[in-house]
Amino acid sequence: MGKTLIEVQMILWTTSDIARHFGVRRRTVTDKWTKRPNFPVPKQRISRKVVRWAADEVQAWSTGGQR
């Protein structure tokens, strides 16, 4: 039998995307939320200022009453 390759696409959010989704200021996300030990680990870190998180992980974090 041949192997099947499955492509998985992950939606990544910046701090601005997170702030827009939850209706808060970007600074709240940057200065408070991302510093919490239970906030999801970034999936992509391009530089110190350009960081991206998996959207589904951030949403799961928020539904767990973490905000």
C-alpha positions as CSV (number, residue, x, y, z in Angstrom):
1,M,0.0,0.0,0.0
2,G,1.2,3.5,-0.8
3,K,1.5,6.2,1.9
4,T,-0.9,9.1,1.9
5,L,0.5,12.6,2.5
6,I,-1.9,14.9,4.4
7,E,-1.3,18.6,4.4
8,V,-2.2,20.4,7.6
9,Q,-2.5,24.1,7.5
10,M,-2.3,26.0,10.8
11,I,-3.8,29.4,11.2
12,L,-1.4,31.7,13.0
13,W,-2.2,34.9,14.8
14,T,-0.1,37.9,15.7
15,T,-0.7,39.9,18.9
16,S,-2.8,42.3,16.7
17,D,-4.9,39.4,15.4
18,I,-5.5,38.1,19.0
19,A,-6.5,41.6,20.2
20,R,-8.9,42.1,17.3
21,H,-10.5,38.7,17.8
22,F,-11.2,39.3,21.5
23,G,-11.9,43.0,21.3
24,V,-9.0,44.1,23.5
25,R,-5.9,46.4,23.0
26,R,-2.8,44.9,21.4
27,R,-0.9,46.1,24.4
28,T,-3.1,43.9,26.7
29,V,-2.2,40.9,24.7
30,T,1.5,41.8,24.6
31,D,2.0,43.0,28.2
32,K,-0.4,40.8,30.0
33,W,-1.7,37.7,28.3
34,T,1.5,36.5,26.6
35,K,3.4,36.8,29.9
36,R,1.1,34.3,31.7
37,P,2.6,30.9,32.2
38,N,-0.5,29.2,30.9
39,F,-0.7,31.2,27.6
40,P,0.1,29.0,24.6
41,V,3.7,28.7,23.4
42,P,4.3,30.6,20.1
43,K,4.5,28.5,17.0
44,Q,6.6,30.9,15.1
45,R,9.1,33.5,16.3
46,I,10.6,35.6,13.4
47,S,12.1,38.2,15.7
48,R,11.6,39.5,19.2
49,K,8.7,41.6,18.0
50,V,7.2,39.3,15.4
51,V,5.7,36.3,17.1
52,R,2.7,34.1,16.0
53,W,0.5,31.7,17.9
54,A,-1.8,28.9,16.7
55,A,-5.3,30.4,16.6
56,D,-6.9,27.2,17.8
57,E,-4.6,27.1,20.9
58,V,-5.3,30.7,21.8
59,Q,-9.1,30.1,21.4
60,A,-8.9,27.0,23.6
61,W,-6.9,29.0,26.2
62,S,-9.6,31.7,26.3
63,T,-12.5,29.2,26.6
64,G,-10.8,27.7,29.6
65,G,-11.6,31.0,31.5
66,Q,-8.0,32.1,31.3
67,R,-8.6,35.7,30.1
